[in-house]
Amino acid sequence: MVADPHRQASLGEGGTGRLRGLLRNRRQAPGLQRQSTSPPRTHDRSDRTRDHAATSRPRVRNCAPESVLLGKASPLHTELPRRREIDAKWRLGVAATALDMTAKRVRLADGDEVEYDRLLIATGTRARPWPKEAEAELDGVFVLRGRDDAAALYRRLKAGPRRVFVIGAGFAGCEVASACREMGIEVTVAERAGAPLVGALGGVIGAVSAELHSENGVDLRTGVMVTALEGDSAGRVRAAHLSDESVVETDVVVVSLGALRNTEWLTGSGLGAGPRGIACDAGCRAFDFRGIVTDDVFVAGDVARSPHALFGYQFLSLEHWGNAVAQAEIAAHNMISPSAERRPHLWVPAFWSSQFGVNIKSVGVPPMGEEIMITQGSLAERRFVGVYGYKGRIIAAVSFDNTRWLEFYQRQIETGAPFPVEFPTVDRRPEGRRPVPADFPDPSLPTHGPTVTLSGYSPADRSLVFTPAHH
């Protein structure tokens, strides 16, 4: 029998925390008190913007940054639909600062403490800032994570800058570059790896992305790092200095270096939390630092890392709003259900991106791939499906303007279908008859792009290590 969960706390203002509240309304226990607080904040300029935004109701990103930057979608379209009123006590704009699992209390930044019987942690991620604080504070330096970031950058792009400089060629960085070119703005993209998107999709697909950038007028600089951002006497950014000693004059810089998981406030709490997120089981129950599962603390969304049966039970961290919503539903169900009725979270990772008029979609975990086959279409035509293999089975698929095949390959992933793909397929070309190395970068060299991070098998291991399969 489960204790009646009269006091439930939900930490986080995104789609995960809000959906949990919606679902909890369906089975409300007498005397229920629900708390929803904001994730912990740092004090750089971008986070001050989010602190202000946290006084409004929760939201979730559900459209590509390119759509907002081009004015095709309002930032308001990123809100989670309000299907019903949530009977919750909102503590928006108040950060959680500590967790006492013994006393079952969460300490807040205003000094208040919230008691709970069940706790959901959905504190998500924040944009990784430019590491040099003085340079990050220059006027014209932006990060892109939430809708307020997108709205601020949109206003600056509408003002007509001479050149935009993007640091990092992951999905967000590439979408910013695409939006700039569609607006007629000159743009330079700097990437430490050999091509865009290599951390997420590997070198074979990265080469196609590099061609798309060049053909659309992007000044693409690969194999380089940005060593400094230079400002003028008025505190405005004016140039970026690169490791090859070149200097690019610019009046807008977009820092696209990935995300940081909001776990610092859990230091000393006893949870298995660290830079990769908070470890939890397939039912969203958090592990403590010894690898022992808890039964009253649950985790969901970008901050969670959990084992997945389809991918060798490795812990996966997924940065996608669809996963956050799906995991929130599982967490909410399990928080109010007896153990015999609990469900596992087995959402197959998926993402989409729109760049330079090309629709890119993927299912599965491409970074696990050792090899890739082009099973439909052609790389040269930019219309194809690539299938990734790992230890003799299909592990992921990616499509460029060929989405109709992804549902089929998702079923292949779910059933552990063999790789290489031996059956004949529609529009199979000679180049797709044999697999080739997927060509993911050396994991010791950080890249800007994985949307799915493999983080080993131990819930108590908090070191940040990423090892693709073929290294």
C-alpha positions, 0 to 999 in steps of 0.5 A: 500500500502507498502512503496517501501523497497529501504533499507533493512538490514540483521543482521546475517551471517548464513543460515537465513540471506543469504537465505533472500538475495537470495529471495530478489533478486527475487523482487529487488526494484530500488536503493536497498541497502542490508547490511549483518553484523555479529552477536555481538561477545563476547571475549572468545577464541571460539568467536575469532575463529568465528570472524576470520571465519566471514570474509568468506561467510555465512554458515549453519550447515546441518550435524551432528557434529559426521560426521565432528568429524569422518572425514566422512564429510568435514566442507565445507559440512556445507555451504549453497549451492550457487544457485546464486550470491547475490547483497548485500553489505557484512559487514562480521566480523563487529558486530551490537552494537545498534538499533535505531528504531526511526531513523531506524538505526543500529550502527556497531562496527566500528562506521558506521551506516546503515539506513533501511526501513526494517530490518531482525535480524538473529543474531542466537546463540553462544555456552554457554562457561564454566562460569569460564573464566580462566578455559575456556581458558585452552588448550584442552577446547572446545565448539562445535557450528560452523564448525570451532569449529568442525574442531578444535576439530577434529584435537585434536581428531585425535592427540589421546588424552587419554580421552575426558571429555564431560560436558552435555548430550544433542544431541551435547554432545552425538554425541561427545561421540559417535564419540570418541568411534568410534575412540577408544578414552576413554570418560566420559560424565557428566550430571546434570540430571538423563540420557542423552537427558531428557531435549529434549525427557524425562526420558523414552527415556533418559533411552534408551540413557543411555543404549546405552552410557553404552553398547558402553563403555562411562563412563556416570556420571549422577546426578552430576555437574562439579565444576572445571576444573584443568590445569597443569603448562603449561596451559593445562587442566588435570582433571575435578572435580565433585560435588560427589568429584570424579576427572576425568583425561582428556586432552580434555574437550568439554563444551556442555551446550547449546546456548546463543541467541545473543540479548545483543546488543538490550538492550535499543532498545525497542524490546521485546528481552531477554535471550530467543530471540526476540519475533515476530509474525507468520509473523516474525514481531518483537514485541516491549517490550510493546507487540506491533508488528512492521512493519519494523523489522523482525526476523528469525532463532535461535534468534526468538521466535514466536507463533505456532498455532499447539502448543497452540500459545505458543512462541517457540524457535527452534534451527535447521538449517531447521527452520532457512531456512524455516523462512527466506523464510517467512520473506523475502516474508513478508518484500517485500509484502503487508499485504494481501499477507503475510504468516505465518511461521508454520514449524513443529519442527523436528530434527535428530541425529546419535549416536552409530549407531542409527538414532534418529529423531523427529517431534513436541514438545516433551517437551510439552508431558505429556505422551508417548506411544511406538506405533511401535517396542520396547524400548528393541530392540532400534527400535521404535516410541514413540508418545507424548500426551498433553491434549488429542492430539498428540503433538510429535513423536520420532523414533529410527531407525524407520524413515518411520513412522514420516511423518504419525505422523507429519500429526497426529500432524497437524490435532490434532489427539487424544491421547492416540493412539487407532487405531491398528498399525503395530508392536504394542507391549503389552508395547505400549498399554497404555501411561506412564508418559513422565518423563521430569525433574523438570524445576527448574533443568537445563538440556542440551538438549531441541531443542525446548523451550516453552516460554509462551504467552507474547511477552513482558515477558523476564524472562527465564522460562520453564515449561513442561506440566505435572509439 
